[in-house]
Amino acid sequence: MAVVPEVVETVTADDLVLRMLHYPNPGGKPVILQTGFTANHLAMDMPVEGYSIASWFHARGYDVYVSNLRGHGTDAVRSEAPADCAWTFDDFVAYDVGAIINCVRERSGQAPFWVGHSMGGMVAYGYLQGAHYEDVVVDQHWQRHGLFDWELVDDRAPRIVADPLLAAERQSQLAGLVTISSPPRLVWETYITWWNWPLWLFDGDKFWSYNLIVDQLAHDTGAQIAVSLLDCIPLEDVVDFMTTDIRAIPFVGDLLADFLAWVFDEIADSFLLVDIFVEDNMDDEVLNVFVTQAFDNISSRVTQQFMQAERKHGLRAYDHRDPLYSPYRYGKGMDLIALPVLFLSGQCDKLANDHAIKVYGFDAVASEDRTLHRVMGHGHGDIVLGTDAFDVTWGPVEEWIRTH
């Protein structure tokens, strides 16, 4: 008999209610499933027969939680967020991850496993580094006392810093960490230059080692300005519009609907899709449900951080452009992670380069118990939702969790 999940709530240190789905298995080992940058909980609990990762783990005896970071989720499972998408990657790390872990620990009485896809694994990296907000000196100004007495005064504001002692404490809060397509640094194994681009015509493997579209957008001044002028990037609203029955619009409804259908088909058949999915690995219904239901609006500030991470070759704390504070670099704190870790990477992942996951993740952590599993022939999305994902990805993940 199918189990009906319950909605669980927890409150962050900055007083936001986060919501997650719980598939209860009393006494079972707790597993937290966390989705990535643009996705909500439905990516881990796909409403397509045979594709719910949460149900799959639950059927194997695990106590499963599918979490939503701030601003993500649908309907009754949507987590709260500040107005106007005013949150950053740092807020996920400093507030959300800890609130979710503490909630699961209190409810289950056990240390859970964190299983994160893409950004869902990257936020765990930051948390386990001891990253948190602390008042630091960001600027200074002269303040007058009396007629001739001046004093140089520090201006302080909360900014992200890492604490090795806090990092050591946080290692024990989890039984283990599983990250899937979660690069500690946004770098490519190969870059296109004016002198090497002809080689790409003859070496097919290099196609998977670089993402021209993402790299160019991150460096494009117009794209940077456009993102900085927005509060939210309304992916959810765009999808709602494109999937709404618009044929009822007088005069132009049929024409507009046919045009949008053509746009969808062209995107699906173009090279753009391969940046997210290896098409041959995807079921059409799963792909359709993912695009129409699992997408969420995203914060412009988080987007700016990822664009800057591409330009700087490393993810940094949000840049407030402080004269005296240099934003924390998450990629440089990987050696503070010491708990058991399983890294999974996709050979054909054009968003999370598998070479970067090995060099800056697997090779960089202090964990004595660490494993790297490379999934051949799979990209960023199909590594978790592909037709054979339960064999090539989730089977090895479950086996690793069971042995730990």
N, C-alpha and C positions, 0 to 999 in steps of 0.2 A: 504494500500500500504506500502511495506517495506521501511523503512527509510535508506538511505545510510549515514553512519557516515562520519564525516570529521576528518582529522588528525590535531591535535592541538599541537603546540610546545611551550615550555617554557625554559628559560635558568637559570641554577643554579648559585649560587654565585661563584663557581669555573669554570664557563664558559663551561658547558656541556649542549647540547641541549637534553631535555627530550621530548618524544613524547607520545601522548595519543590519543585514539579514543573518539570522542564526538558525542553522539546521542542527537541532540538538541531538546529541548522543551522550547521555549522562555517563561520565566516567571515561569517555573516549578522549584520545589526545586532541587538544584544541589546535586548530589550524586557521590562521587568518589569511584570507585571499584578498589581495589589494591590486586594483587595476591601475592603469597608467594615466598619462597626461590628459587625453581627451575623453576617456571612457568613464562610465559609471558602473555600478555593481552588476548590471546585466551582462557585461562582457565575461564575468566569471559565473554567472547564473543564467546562461543563454536560454531564452524561452523557445527553444527548438528541441524536439525530441532527440535525446541522445547526446546533447552538446552542453549540458549544464555541468560545469566543473565542480560546483558546490555539491550537487547531488551525487556525482561520481565519488567524491571523497566521503560523503556521508554514508553511502552504501558500503564503504569499506571500513566503517566503524569510527570515523573521525567526528569530532565535535567541531562543526564548521561555521566560521563567521566570514561573511562577505562584507567588507567595510567600504564606506564612502568617505573620502576626504572632504573637507569643507567645500561647499558649493557644488557638490556632485551628488548624483542619485536621482531617482524619479519618485514622484508622488509621496507616499507615506515613508519612503526610505531615503528621502532627500536630506542631506546634511545642511545645517544652517551655514550662513556665510555673511561677512560684512557687506554692506551696501556697495553697489557699483563695482563688484568683483575686486574689492580692495584687499587682496591677499597675495602672498608671495610663496615661492617654494620654501622659503625659510619658515613660514607659518606652519606648513605641513610638517616640517622636521621638528620645530620647537614645541608645537602644541598638539597636533593631531595624532602623530604616531604614538606618543606616550599615552595619550588618553585612550586610544584603542587598545593598546597592549594591557594597560592597567585594568580596563574594564573586563577583558577576557580573562585575565589572571584572577580577578576577584570572583567572577562567576564560575570559573571552572576549578579553581584551586590549583592550577598547574601553569607551568611556563609554556606558552604556545610556540608553534612554529610560524614564522612570518614568511608568506609566499607572495612575492611581488613581481608583477610584470612591468617592464619598462620603468617609468617614473615611480611605480609602486615599489620597486626594489631600491631605486635611488634615494627615496626619502628615508628608507631604513638605513642606508649607508650613513647618511647625515646624523640620524638619531644615535646610532651606535658609536659615532665619533665624539659624542658628548656635546654636540652643537646645541646651543641654547642662546636666548636673549640675555644680554647683560648691558647695563649702562656703561658706556665707554666714552672717552673724550673724542668728539667728532670735529670740534673747532674751538677757537679761543677768541675772546674779545677783551678790549681794555675797558675797565670800569673805574669811574672816578669816585674817590672818597674825599670829601671836603674840596678845598679850592685847588690844591696842588698835588694831592696824593692820588696816584693811579695804580691800579692792580690788574694784572693779566688773569682773567677768569676763564676756567674751562667750561665749555658747553658740552653737556652730556646727553646721550640719547641711547635707547635700546638698539643694540646691533648684535649680529650673530658672532659668537666666539665658540671655540671648542675647549673642553676641559678634560684632560686625560683621566682624572679621578672619576668624573661623572661617566666618561666612556667605559671605564672598568666596571662601574656599578651597573651600567645598562646591559652589559654582556649577559649577566645572569637572569635578566628579565625574559629572555627568549631561550627556548630549547635549541633553536637553530634558525638559520636564515637561508631561504631559497630565493635567488633572483633570476629572472628570465628576461633576457634581452635588456639588461640594465647596465649601461656603460657608466663607470665612475667618471670618465672624461669623454667629452664629445670631440673625438678626433677620428681621422680616417687613416687606414693603412697606407693608402696611396692618394696623392692629390694630382689633379689635372693641371698641367702647366703648358706654356706655349711650346715647349720642346718635347714633352712626352706624350701629347695627346694622340699622335698617330699609332702609338703602341697599343692603345685601347681597341683599335680596329682589329688587332690580331691576337689579343689576349683576353678571352672572354672572362676569365676569373677576376680581372681587374674591375669589371663592371660592378661586382658586388662589394668592392672595397672602397667605394667612394659614392657620395650622393651629390651630384652636381646641383640639383634643384635646391636642396636644403642649404648647401653651402653658399650658393649665389643669393638666395633670399636673405640669409643671415648677414651678408655683406652689403646688401642693397640699401642705399640711404633712404630711398623712397619707402621701402617696406618698413624700415626702422621707424621712420617718422609716422607712418600710418598706424603702426601698432602703438606707439607712444601716445597718440591722440585718442585712443579708445580706452574705455574702462574694461569692457568685456568684448571678447571675440565670439560672436553669437553663432557658433556652429549649430547648436540645437535649434535656434530660430530659423536658420537657413534651411536645415533639413525639414523642419515642420512646413515651411513654405513650399519647398520643392516636392513634398509628399502629400500635400493637401489636395483634395479634389477641386481643381480650379476650372473644370469644364463648365461649371455653372455661371462663370463670369460672362456677361453678355458680350456678344460679338467676337471677343478675342480668346475666350476660355479654351476652346478646342485647339486653336493654333498655339497658344502658350503651353498647354499641356503636352502637345506633341513635340514642341521644341525642347521642353525640359526632359522629356523621355529620351530624346535624341542626345542631349547633353550627358545624361546618366550613362547611356550606352557607349558614347565616345570615351568617357572617362574610364569606364570599365574595360574597354578594349585598348586603351592607350598604355604607354609606358609609365604613366603616373601611378597606376595601381600597384605596380611592382615595388614601389617605394614602401608600401605597407604590407602587401600580401603577395605571395607567389600564387598566382591565380589558379594553377593546376591543383593546388592543395586545398582549395576552398569549395565548400558547398554553396550554391547560389542562394539558398534560403538563409543560411547563416550570415553570409555577406550582406544580404538585404536587411536582415534584422539588426545586425551590428550598426550599419549606417543609419538606419531610421530610428532606432531605439536606444542604442548604447552610447551615442555621442552626447557630450555635455558642452554647454558654454564654458569657455576657459578665460582665465584672468589674463589681462594684457601684461600685468607685471611678471607673471610666471613666464609668459611668452617672451618678454624682453630678456629675462634671465637665460632662457635657452638659446635665444639668438646671440646673446653676448657670449654664452658658453661655446658656441660654434666659432665665433670670431677669436676668442681668447684661448681656445683649445682646452677649456676647463670650466666646470660649473662653479660660479661664485655666488656669494650672498648678494641680495638685491643691492644695486649700486645707488646709494643716495647722494653720490658725488660729494662726500664729506672731505674737507681738506686734510683732516688728520686721522681718518679711518680708512684702511684698505680692506675691501670686502673679503670675507673669509673664503678660502678656496677649498671646496669639499673634496676635490680629487686628491689633495695632498694629505688628507687625514685618514686614508684607508688603512695605514699601518696601526691605527688605534682599534681596529676590529679584530677580535680574537676568538669569537665563538665559532662553532661549526658552520661552514658555509658551503652551499652548493650553487655554483654558477652555471647557468645554461646560456648558450649563445647559438644564433642561427647562422649557418654558413652563408645564406643569401639575404642577410639582414642589412638593408641599406639605411636604416635609421640608428641601429645600435651595432656598430662594427664589432665583429667577434674578436678581431685582433686586439682592439682596445680593451675588451672585457678581460681577455687573458692577461695582457701586460699591466693594466692599471687596476685590475680587480683581483684576479686569482693570484698573480705574482706579488701583489702589493700588500695584501692583508697579513696580519700576524697570526692568523689561525693555523694551528698545527693540523687541524682536521678541516681540510678544504678539498673540494672536488670540482673539476671543470668538465662539463658535458656539452659537446658540440653536436648540434642537431643538423645533419647534412640536408641540403636542399630546401631549407625552410627560411622564411623571412620573418618580419617583425610581428605580424598579426597571426599568420597561419601556424606559428610555433605554438600558440596556445589554443587556437580555434580551428585548425586545419582538420581535414577529414581523418588524418591518421595521428592527430596530436595526442590522443590518449595512449597510443603505442610508443611514439618516439619522444614525447615530452613528459606527460603526466605519469606514465608508468614508471620511468626512472625517478621522477620526483617522489612518488609515493614510496618506492622501494628505499630511497635514501632516508626519508622521514621515518619509515618503519624501523630501519636499522639504527636510528639515532634516538 
